[in-house]
Amino acid sequence: MPYTYILQCSDGSYYTGWTVDLEARLKSHNSGRGSRYTRGRLPVTLVYWEFHQKRSDARRRESAIRKLRREQKEILINKTSE
């Protein structure tokens, strides 16, 4: 099951990625084996995720979210927490 996700890093920045195993990917980020960006900003917290039918959809959505401004990402994150 492919997912697109947003992590909040310890410095308050956001990291966007995609994976087929959300739980395992979060563990790898927090153990320092995730992306280079998150390694220096541990711990990270999962603040948003979306399920997709195909991996290509998840990758496409990741790309679209990465292009959003911080304020737009926060609106997206806050919509799911309501």
N, C-alpha and C positions, 0 to 999 in steps of 0.2 A: 504494500500500500504506500504509494508515494505521498509525501507531505512537503509543504513549504512552511518554513518556520522563521520566527524572529526571536532572538535571544537578547536580553539586556545584560550587558557586561557590568563588572563591578565599578567601572568608571562612568557608568550611565549611558554609554554609547550602545548602539544597536548593531547586531550582526544578523544578516539574513542568509538562509541556506535552504537546501532541500535534501531529503533523505527518504529511504524506504523503511527505516526503523527508527522512529523518533526517540524512543527511550534509550536505545543504544547510542545514538548520535549525541544526545545530551550528556550521557555518561562519558563519552570520549572527549567532548569539549571540556568538561569539568575535571577530567584527569590529565589535561594538558596534551592530549593526543589529537585534539580537534584541529581546527584551522590555526594558522599562524597568528591571525588577528586576535583570536580569543585567548591564546596561550598566555599573553601578558596582561590579560584583563579578567582573571579568574576571581571569584566564581561567576558563572553565568546563570541566568534564570530564563526559563522558557516563558515568554509572555504572549505568544501568538502562534497559532498553527492553522493550516488548512489541509484538508484531504483532497487528493486529486485521483482521477481514474487512471491517468497515464503519467509515466515519468516525464515525458516531454511537456505535459501541461504544468507539472510542478517546476520544472526548470524555467519554463517561460514566465510563470508567475514570480519566481525568485528574481528573475531579471527585472520585471516590472516593479516589484517592491523595492529593490535596490535603488532604483531611479527616483523614488519618492523622497521628498524633503522630510526632515525629522518630524515636523509638525503633522504631516500627512500620515506618517507611520504611527504616530501617537493616536491619531484619530482612529485608525484601523485597529490598533491594540485596544483602545478604550471601548470601541463598539462591541467587542467580544466579551468584555468584563461586565457589561451592564446586565 
